[in-house]
Amino acid sequence: MKGSYFLVIRLEGDKVVRTKAKEFPLKAGYYVYVGSAMNSLEKRVKRHFSKEKRLHWHIDYLLREAELLRAYLIPSEERLEEKLSREVSSFGEPVEGFGASDIKVSTNLYRFDEEPDGVLVEILGRLGLKWKRVKSAEEIREFGERK
């Protein structure tokens, strides 16, 4: 299945997240990462829940330091990543240069003081998108099997 996703992440304390080429000083709080997977949405998000993986994307480095609380799977034939990122930017504080290297926004990571689920559900509803909230790799597998 193709689509996009939100990751809801909690960072307990202030940290500097180092990737291969950049450093991102991040404040404690909640973060929303916007991504897309136009080959296999389930596999991509399942990978984000995995602790054992090769570090490749910026998000991999953040997830090594933070807790992935849940993900929102948004099945779609259309690539919605940029549109969703613009929507989230109206509510969250952007982390400039994080992800988003192949789209026309400056970041795909946004910081929130409070849990952002209400905002995400509002965005998805306003855009008329179908979605499923999952909290583990097992729930992703069940979601894929029901399609």
URDARA-V273230 format. One record per run of one state. SS is the DSSP state (hx for helix, st for strand, lp for the rest). FROM is the first residue (numbers start at 1). LEN is the number of residues. If there is no record, write none. Layout:
{{SS;FROM;LEN} {SS;FROM;LEN}}
//
This chain:
{{lp;1;2} {st;3;9} {lp;12;3} {st;15;4} {lp;19;4} {st;23;4} {lp;27;2} {st;29;9} {lp;38;3} {hx;41;9} {lp;50;8} {hx;58;8} {lp;66;1} {st;67;9} {lp;76;5} {hx;81;9} {lp;90;3} {st;93;2} {lp;95;14} {st;109;4} {lp;113;4} {hx;117;10} {lp;127;5} {st;132;3} {lp;135;2} {hx;137;10} {lp;147;1}}
//
